[in-house]
């Protein structure tokens, strides 16, 4: 298991930016993959962006071109830079790390609210 702690959520106006960070308790290079998911009220949790151990990234169509996932190996942190935010991006954002394809760890979540 790995402990994940998110930070960086908050309230922002549409068109603004936020930067989410996920600090891991062990080396992020030991992960099969790491990424971000989100869950809006009344909806299922959905993938936002992931990064494989190789560095290959994957984005939901709804955030492609606006969000960027990256990692900092020195700080063992996974980062989600969110630009051009829209009200529909409002959700609780969760950090996820997979040690293997079926072994998941989740952070506690951080609220992102985008006002119109």
C-alpha positions as CSV (number, residue, x, y, z in Angstrom):
1,X,0.0,0.0,0.0
2,X,1.0,3.6,-0.5
3,X,-0.4,6.7,1.2
4,X,-1.5,9.6,-1.0
5,X,-2.2,13.1,0.1
6,X,-3.8,15.6,-2.3
7,X,-3.6,19.3,-2.1
8,X,-4.4,22.4,-4.2
9,X,-8.1,22.3,-4.7
10,X,-10.3,25.3,-4.2
11,X,-12.7,27.8,-5.8
12,X,-11.9,29.4,-9.1
13,X,-13.8,31.3,-11.8
14,X,-14.4,29.8,-15.2
15,X,-11.3,30.2,-17.4
16,X,-9.0,30.1,-14.4
17,X,-6.4,27.6,-13.4
18,X,-5.6,25.3,-10.5
19,X,-2.7,23.0,-9.7
20,X,-3.4,19.8,-7.8
21,X,-0.6,17.9,-6.1
22,X,-0.5,14.3,-4.8
23,X,2.3,13.5,-2.4
24,X,3.1,9.8,-2.2
25,X,4.7,7.9,0.7
26,X,7.0,6.0,-1.6
27,X,8.8,6.5,-4.9
28,X,6.4,7.2,-7.7
29,X,8.7,5.4,-10.1
30,X,7.7,2.2,-8.4
31,X,4.1,2.7,-9.5
32,X,2.6,0.7,-12.4
33,X,0.6,3.9,-13.0
34,X,-0.6,7.0,-11.2
35,X,-3.3,9.5,-12.0
36,X,-6.3,11.6,-11.2
37,X,-10.0,10.8,-11.1
38,X,-13.0,12.9,-10.3
39,X,-16.5,12.5,-9.0
40,X,-19.2,15.1,-9.3
41,X,-22.4,15.0,-7.2
42,X,-24.7,12.3,-8.4
43,X,-22.2,10.9,-10.9
44,X,-19.8,8.0,-11.0
45,X,-16.1,8.5,-10.5
46,X,-14.4,9.1,-13.8
47,X,-10.8,9.1,-15.1
48,X,-9.3,12.5,-15.7
49,X,-5.6,11.7,-16.5
50,X,-3.1,9.0,-15.9
51,X,0.6,8.5,-16.4
52,X,2.1,5.0,-16.8
53,X,5.4,4.1,-15.2
54,X,6.9,4.6,-18.7
55,X,5.7,8.2,-18.7
56,X,3.0,7.6,-21.2
57,X,-0.1,9.8,-20.5
58,X,-3.8,9.3,-21.1
59,X,-6.5,12.0,-20.8
60,X,-10.3,12.0,-20.8
61,X,-11.6,13.7,-24.0
62,X,-13.3,16.3,-21.8
63,X,-10.0,17.6,-20.5
64,X,-7.6,16.9,-23.4
65,X,-5.7,20.1,-24.2
66,X,-6.6,21.8,-21.0
67,X,-5.2,19.6,-18.3
68,X,-1.6,18.3,-18.0
69,X,-0.4,15.5,-15.7
70,X,3.2,15.3,-14.7
71,X,5.4,13.9,-11.9
72,X,8.2,15.0,-9.7
73,X,10.5,12.2,-8.8
74,X,12.4,14.2,-6.2
75,X,9.3,15.1,-4.3
76,X,7.4,11.8,-5.1
77,X,4.5,13.9,-6.3
78,X,2.0,13.6,-9.1
79,X,0.7,16.9,-10.4
80,X,-2.4,17.9,-12.3
81,X,-2.2,21.3,-13.9
82,X,-5.7,22.4,-14.8
83,X,-6.2,25.4,-17.2
84,X,-9.2,26.9,-18.9
85,X,-11.4,25.5,-16.2
86,X,-15.1,25.1,-16.8
87,X,-18.1,24.8,-14.4
88,X,-18.5,21.2,-15.5
89,X,-15.0,20.5,-14.1
90,X,-16.5,20.9,-10.6
91,X,-15.9,17.7,-8.6
92,X,-13.9,16.0,-5.9
93,X,-10.6,15.1,-7.4
94,X,-8.9,11.9,-6.2
95,X,-5.3,10.8,-6.7
96,X,-4.8,7.2,-7.6
97,X,-1.8,4.9,-7.7
98,X,-1.5,1.4,-8.9
99,X,1.3,-0.8,-7.7
100,X,0.0,-3.5,-10.1
101,X,-2.9,-3.4,-12.6
102,X,-5.2,-4.6,-9.9
103,X,-3.7,-3.0,-6.7
104,X,-5.1,0.4,-6.1
105,X,-4.5,3.2,-3.6
106,X,-6.6,6.3,-3.3
107,X,-6.1,9.7,-1.7
108,X,-8.8,11.4,0.4
109,X,-9.9,13.7,-2.3
110,X,-9.8,17.5,-2.8
111,X,-12.7,19.7,-3.9
112,X,-12.5,21.7,-7.0
113,X,-15.3,24.2,-7.6
114,X,-15.5,26.3,-10.8
115,X,-17.9,29.2,-10.8
116,X,-19.5,30.6,-13.9
